[in-house]
Amino acid sequence: MKKLKVAVLTTNRADYGLLYYPMKAIEAHPALELLVIAAGAHLSRQHGYSLEKIEEDGFEVAHKIEALQPEGDDSAHAAAQAAARASLCYADAYRALKPDLLMVLGDRFEVLAACQTALIMSLPIAHIAGGDLTLGAFDDSFRHAITKLSHIHFPTNARAARLLVQMGEEPERVHMVGSPGIDYIKSMRYLNREQLEESLSIKLRKKILLTTFHPETLSGEWLDALSNLLKVFSELDQDHSLIFTAPNNDPGGAEARKLIETFVAERSNAHLFENLGSTRYLSLMSLSNCVVGNSSSGLYEAPALKVATLNIGDRQADRLSASSVVNTGGDVDSLRQGLTRALSLDCSETVSPYGDGNASQRIMDVLANIAEQYDLGKLLRKRFHHV
């Protein structure tokens, strides 16, 4: 039987952590062939050049898409130009690799460019994590656009699966698999406190706050919220380790980075890391008293680890939240109260709404069935499903 060549696109450290186990499952299946395409922040020195992590994990990168914003330029103009250049590079990658299927995750502008190009070149698309809702970033529109460009859907929760059908996707193309991030959580070997301290070259204090704060691309108030959060953090005593991971490369990311760098430079208990990698990040999360910021990991992974989350602003608004998530505005009083509440939560009975840790197996089963039928022309022909 001819192998189904599955090109998997990863654009940053966040989606790679979620794609790791689906990639492993594809690589191990006799009917499937894995082709890794690395793009976006993976190839940015400013953002930690996480391409090296992919290769260290044993994956061969079949194609690199080096279409980036100029270093230090996080403007919307630069991002739009990078997306346009990426489209040209994706076309070259697909022509060179000749994949049968493209698999993508999430809602990045680099992913939308890849999917637009794939559709023009008659390359079917499988999309992980469609149907989610978020309010405060242009990711929401990108995610829904990717849904309409895609042919197979792997939503992470039942509500998202219903919304995909509501958007006109045929029910037989929608496979509720759960989040592959939960697979990683259930399968990885965690570093203990001492190992983390050695790996990060820091001394962890009694309490740990793990913070990731990305720009809200549809709001002008998010930078004030970050400033207010740093003010609240400045009021905490030295028993707190304040661990920051760097903002992403969305417009406004450089401004956020400067604020955090200034804050960290003035405090011995605060640290900024460009790229922790999944093992260190999740190990830190498992030891944290609270995950803080506006990253989806506070809603996806933290509840599965039974760790409290302080989710700030609108970037993740309308996304499904577990009982361990405290949603708050960005003013100082709301942040103070929200952090106090989050730190007081008992999360031992938290149940994640994002699956049971078997998403990768379910994804692989669907792909293997496609490989068996090998009717890609039929896969490309979508009908609008009327609800």
C-alpha positions as CSV (number, residue, x, y, z in Angstrom):
1,M,0.0,0.0,0.0
2,K,1.3,3.4,-0.9
3,K,2.1,5.6,2.1
4,L,0.1,8.7,2.8
5,K,2.6,11.6,2.9
6,V,1.5,13.9,5.7
7,A,3.2,17.3,5.9
8,V,2.9,18.7,9.4
9,L,3.4,22.4,9.8
10,T,4.8,23.9,13.0
11,T,5.3,27.6,13.4
12,N,6.3,28.2,17.0
13,R,7.2,26.5,20.4
14,A,3.6,26.5,21.5
15,D,2.1,24.5,18.6
16,Y,5.1,22.2,18.4
17,G,4.4,21.1,22.0
18,L,0.9,20.2,20.9
19,L,2.0,18.5,17.7
20,Y,4.8,16.4,19.2
21,Y,2.7,13.3,19.8
22,P,0.6,13.4,16.6
23,M,4.0,13.7,14.8
24,K,5.4,10.7,16.7
25,A,2.2,8.7,15.9
26,I,2.4,9.5,12.2
27,E,6.1,8.7,12.1
28,A,5.5,5.3,13.6
29,H,2.6,4.2,11.5
30,P,3.4,1.9,8.5
31,A,0.8,3.5,6.3
32,L,1.9,7.1,6.9
33,E,5.0,9.2,6.1
34,L,5.8,12.3,8.1
35,L,7.2,15.4,6.5
36,V,7.9,18.2,9.0
37,I,7.7,21.8,7.8
38,A,9.1,24.4,10.2
39,A,8.2,28.0,9.9
40,G,7.7,31.3,11.7
41,A,9.3,31.8,15.1
42,H,11.1,28.4,15.0
43,L,13.7,30.1,12.7
44,S,14.0,33.3,14.6
45,R,17.1,33.9,16.7
46,Q,15.2,36.6,18.6
47,H,12.6,34.0,19.7
48,G,15.0,31.3,20.6
49,Y,15.5,29.4,17.3
50,S,13.4,26.5,18.5
51,L,14.1,24.6,15.2
52,E,17.0,23.1,17.1
53,K,14.6,21.5,19.6
54,I,12.6,19.8,16.8
55,E,15.8,18.3,15.5
56,E,17.0,17.4,19.0
57,D,13.8,15.4,19.5
58,G,14.8,13.3,16.5
59,F,12.5,14.7,13.8
60,E,14.0,15.4,10.4
61,V,12.8,18.8,9.2
62,A,11.9,18.3,5.5
63,H,11.5,22.0,4.7
64,K,12.2,25.3,6.4
65,I,10.1,28.4,5.7
66,E,12.4,31.4,6.4
67,A,9.9,34.2,6.0
68,L,10.1,36.4,9.1
69,Q,9.5,39.9,10.3
70,P,12.7,41.9,10.5
71,E,14.2,41.5,13.9
72,G,12.7,44.0,16.3
73,D,9.9,45.0,14.0
74,D,6.7,43.6,15.4
75,S,4.4,46.0,13.5
76,A,1.2,44.8,11.7
77,H,2.8,45.9,8.4
78,A,5.8,43.6,9.0
79,A,3.6,40.7,10.0
80,A,1.4,41.1,6.9
81,Q,4.5,41.2,4.7
82,A,5.9,38.1,6.4
83,A,2.7,36.2,5.8
84,A,2.8,37.2,2.1
85,R,6.4,36.0,1.7
86,A,5.5,32.8,3.5
87,S,2.9,32.0,1.0
88,L,5.5,32.0,-1.8
89,C,7.7,29.7,0.4
90,Y,4.9,27.3,1.1
91,A,4.2,26.9,-2.6
92,D,7.9,25.9,-3.1
93,A,7.7,23.5,-0.2
94,Y,4.6,21.7,-1.5
95,R,6.1,21.5,-5.0
96,A,9.3,20.0,-3.6
97,L,7.8,17.6,-1.0
98,K,4.7,16.5,-2.9
99,P,2.7,15.7,0.2
100,D,-0.8,14.1,0.1
101,L,-2.1,16.0,3.1
102,L,-1.2,19.0,5.1
103,M,-1.8,18.9,8.9
104,V,-2.0,22.2,10.8
105,L,-2.9,23.3,14.3
106,G,-4.6,26.4,15.6
107,D,-4.9,30.0,14.4
108,R,-1.6,31.7,13.5
109,F,-1.4,34.0,10.5
110,E,1.5,31.8,9.2
111,V,-0.9,28.8,9.3
112,L,-3.6,30.7,7.3
113,A,-1.0,31.5,4.7
114,A,0.0,27.9,4.5
115,C,-3.6,26.7,4.1
116,Q,-4.5,29.3,1.4
117,T,-1.5,28.1,-0.6
118,A,-2.4,24.5,0.0
119,L,-5.9,24.9,-1.3
120,I,-4.8,26.6,-4.4
121,M,-2.4,23.7,-5.0
122,S,-5.2,21.1,-4.4
123,L,-3.6,19.8,-1.2
124,P,-6.1,18.6,1.4
125,I,-5.8,20.0,4.9
126,A,-6.4,18.5,8.3
127,H,-6.9,21.1,11.0
128,I,-6.5,20.5,14.8
129,A,-8.3,22.8,17.3
130,G,-10.8,24.4,15.0
131,G,-14.1,25.6,16.4
132,D,-12.7,27.2,19.5
133,L,-13.8,30.7,20.3
134,T,-11.5,33.6,21.5
135,L,-12.3,37.3,21.5
136,G,-9.2,39.5,21.9
137,A,-7.0,38.6,19.0
138,F,-7.3,38.2,15.2
139,D,-6.5,34.6,15.8
140,D,-10.3,34.0,16.1
141,S,-10.9,35.1,12.5
142,F,-7.8,33.2,11.3
143,R,-9.0,30.0,13.0
144,H,-12.4,30.2,11.4
145,A,-10.9,31.0,8.0
146,I,-8.6,27.9,8.3
147,T,-11.7,25.8,9.1
148,K,-13.3,26.8,5.8
149,L,-10.1,26.0,4.0
150,S,-9.7,22.6,5.7
151,H,-11.1,19.2,4.8
152,I,-10.7,17.2,8.0
153,H,-11.3,18.6,11.4
154,F,-9.9,17.5,14.8
155,P,-11.6,19.7,17.4
156,T,-10.4,19.4,21.0
157,N,-13.9,19.5,22.7
158,A,-17.5,18.8,22.0
159,R,-18.6,22.4,21.9
160,A,-16.0,23.2,19.2
161,A,-17.2,20.1,17.2
162,R,-20.8,21.4,17.2
163,L,-19.7,24.9,16.1
164,L,-17.8,23.4,13.2
165,V,-20.9,21.8,11.9
166,Q,-22.8,25.0,12.6
167,M,-20.2,26.7,10.3
168,G,-21.3,24.3,7.5
169,E,-18.7,21.6,7.8
170,E,-20.0,18.1,7.1
171,P,-20.4,16.1,10.3
172,E,-18.5,13.1,8.9
173,R,-15.4,15.3,8.4
174,V,-15.5,16.4,12.1
175,H,-13.7,14.1,14.6
176,M,-13.7,15.1,18.2
177,V,-10.3,13.9,19.5
178,G,-9.4,16.1,22.5
179,S,-6.2,18.2,22.8
180,P,-2.9,16.5,21.9
181,G,-1.4,18.7,24.7
182,I,-3.1,16.4,27.2
183,D,-1.2,13.5,25.5
184,Y,2.0,15.3,26.3
185,I,1.1,15.9,29.9
186,K,0.1,12.2,30.5
187,S,3.2,10.8,28.7
188,M,6.2,13.0,29.6
189,R,8.7,12.6,32.4
190,Y,8.7,15.6,34.6
191,L,11.7,17.4,36.0
192,N,11.7,17.9,39.7
193,R,12.5,21.1,41.5
194,E,16.2,20.4,41.8
195,Q,16.5,19.4,38.2
196,L,14.7,22.5,37.0
197,E,16.9,24.7,39.2
198,E,20.0,23.1,37.6
199,S,18.6,23.3,34.1
200,L,17.5,26.9,34.4
201,S,20.4,28.1,36.6
202,I,18.1,29.7,39.1
203,K,16.9,29.2,42.6
204,L,13.2,28.6,42.8
205,R,11.4,30.3,45.7
206,K,8.7,28.9,47.9
207,K,5.9,30.0,45.5
208,I,6.1,29.9,41.7
209,L,4.0,32.1,39.3
210,L,4.5,31.0,35.7
211,T,3.6,33.9,33.4
212,T,3.1,34.2,29.6
213,F,1.6,37.4,28.3
214,H,1.0,37.8,24.5
215,P,-0.4,40.9,22.7
216,E,-4.1,41.2,22.2
217,T,-4.2,42.1,18.5
218,L,-7.7,43.5,18.5
219,S,-7.4,45.7,21.7
220,G,-5.4,48.7,22.5
221,E,-5.6,48.1,26.3
222,W,-3.6,45.0,26.7
223,L,-0.3,46.8,27.3
224,D,-1.9,48.6,30.2
225,A,-3.0,45.3,31.6
226,L,0.6,44.0,31.4
227,S,1.9,47.1,33.1
228,N,-0.7,46.6,35.9
229,L,0.1,43.0,36.3
230,L,3.8,43.9,36.8
231,K,2.7,46.4,39.4
232,V,0.8,43.7,41.2
233,F,3.8,41.4,41.0
234,S,6.0,44.1,42.4
235,E,3.9,44.0,45.6
236,L,4.6,40.3,46.2
237,D,7.3,39.3,48.7
238,Q,10.6,37.5,47.9
239,D,9.0,34.1,48.6
240,H,7.6,34.3,45.0
241,S,9.6,33.2,41.9
242,L,8.2,35.2,39.0
243,I,9.0,33.1,35.8
244,F,8.2,34.7,32.5
245,T,8.2,33.1,29.1
246,A,8.7,35.5,26.2
247,P,5.8,37.1,24.2
248,N,5.2,35.7,20.8
249,N,5.9,37.5,17.5
250,D,2.4,39.1,17.1
251,P,2.3,42.8,16.5
252,G,3.1,44.5,19.9
253,G,5.3,41.6,21.1
254,A,8.4,43.7,21.2
255,E,6.7,46.3,23.5
256,A,5.6,43.6,25.9
257,R,9.1,42.1,25.9
258,K,10.7,45.5,26.8
259,L,8.3,45.9,29.8
260,I,9.1,42.5,31.1
261,E,12.8,42.8,30.6
262,T,12.9,46.1,32.6
263,F,10.8,44.5,35.4
264,V,13.1,41.4,35.5
265,A,16.3,43.4,35.5
266,E,15.3,45.0,38.7
267,R,14.4,41.9,40.7
268,S,16.4,38.9,41.8
269,N,13.3,36.7,42.0
270,A,12.1,37.4,38.4
271,H,13.4,35.6,35.3
272,L,12.6,35.8,31.6
273,F,13.2,32.8,29.4
274,E,13.0,32.9,25.6
275,N,12.2,29.2,25.0
276,L,11.8,26.8,27.9
277,G,10.8,23.9,25.7
278,S,7.8,21.6,26.5
279,T,9.5,19.5,29.2
280,R,10.8,22.4,31.3
281,Y,7.6,24.5,30.7
282,L,5.2,21.8,31.8
283,S,7.5,20.7,34.6
284,L,7.5,24.3,35.9
285,M,3.8,24.5,35.4
286,S,3.3,21.3,37.5
287,L,5.1,22.9,40.4
288,S,3.5,26.4,40.0
289,N,1.1,27.9,42.4
290,C,-0.6,29.7,39.5
291,V,-0.3,30.1,35.7
292,V,-0.7,33.8,34.9
293,G,-1.3,35.7,31.7
294,N,-3.3,35.2,28.5
295,S,-1.8,32.1,26.9
296,S,-4.0,29.2,25.8
297,S,-1.8,26.9,27.9
298,G,-3.5,28.3,31.0
299,L,-6.8,26.9,29.7
300,Y,-5.6,23.8,28.0
301,E,-2.6,22.3,30.0
302,A,-2.8,23.9,33.4
303,P,-6.2,22.4,34.3
304,A,-5.0,19.0,33.3
305,L,-2.1,19.4,35.7
306,K,-4.6,20.7,38.4
307,V,-2.9,24.0,38.6
308,A,-4.8,27.3,39.0
309,T,-4.8,29.9,36.2
310,L,-5.3,33.7,36.3
311,N,-6.5,34.4,32.7
312,I,-6.2,38.1,31.9
313,G,-8.2,40.1,29.4
314,D,-10.0,39.1,26.2
315,R,-7.3,37.1,24.4
316,Q,-8.8,33.8,25.5
317,A,-12.3,35.1,26.2
318,D,-15.1,32.6,25.2
319,R,-12.7,29.7,25.2
320,L,-13.9,26.8,27.4
321,S,-12.6,27.2,31.0
322,A,-12.2,24.6,33.7
323,S,-13.1,25.4,37.4
324,S,-9.4,26.1,38.0
325,V,-9.4,29.2,35.8
326,V,-10.1,32.7,37.2
327,N,-10.9,35.2,34.5
328,T,-10.2,38.8,35.2
329,G,-9.9,42.2,33.6
330,G,-6.7,44.2,33.4
331,D,-7.1,46.9,36.0
332,V,-5.0,46.8,39.1
333,D,-7.8,46.0,41.6
334,S,-9.2,43.2,39.4
335,L,-5.7,41.7,39.0
336,R,-5.0,41.8,42.8
337,Q,-8.3,40.2,43.6
338,G,-8.1,37.6,40.8
339,L,-4.6,36.6,41.8
340,T,-5.6,36.2,45.5
341,R,-8.6,34.1,44.4
342,A,-6.6,31.9,42.1
343,L,-3.9,31.3,44.7
344,S,-6.6,30.2,47.2
345,L,-8.2,27.6,44.9
346,D,-8.2,23.9,45.6
347,C,-7.6,22.4,42.1
348,S,-7.3,18.8,43.2
349,E,-10.7,17.8,41.7
350,T,-10.3,19.9,38.5
351,V,-11.5,18.1,35.3
352,S,-10.1,19.3,32.0
353,P,-12.7,19.9,29.2
354,Y,-10.1,19.0,26.6
355,G,-10.0,15.3,26.6
356,D,-8.4,12.2,28.1
357,G,-4.9,12.2,26.6
358,N,-5.6,9.9,23.6
359,A,-6.0,12.6,20.9
360,S,-2.9,11.5,18.9
361,Q,-4.2,7.9,18.6
362,R,-7.5,9.1,17.4
363,I,-5.9,11.5,14.8
364,M,-3.7,8.7,13.6
365,D,-6.7,6.3,13.2
366,V,-8.5,8.9,11.0
367,L,-5.3,9.5,8.9
368,A,-4.7,5.8,8.5
369,N,-8.3,5.4,7.2
370,I,-7.7,8.1,4.7
371,A,-4.5,6.3,3.6
372,E,-6.4,3.1,3.1
373,Q,-9.1,4.8,0.9
374,Y,-6.6,7.1,-0.8
375,D,-9.3,9.1,-2.6
376,L,-7.8,12.6,-2.2
377,G,-9.9,14.0,-4.9
378,K,-13.1,13.1,-3.0
379,L,-11.5,14.6,0.2
380,L,-11.1,17.9,-1.6
381,R,-14.7,18.2,-2.7
382,K,-16.5,19.7,0.2
383,R,-20.2,20.4,0.5
384,F,-21.8,23.0,2.7
385,H,-23.7,21.2,5.5
386,H,-27.1,23.0,6.2
387,V,-28.0,22.7,9.9
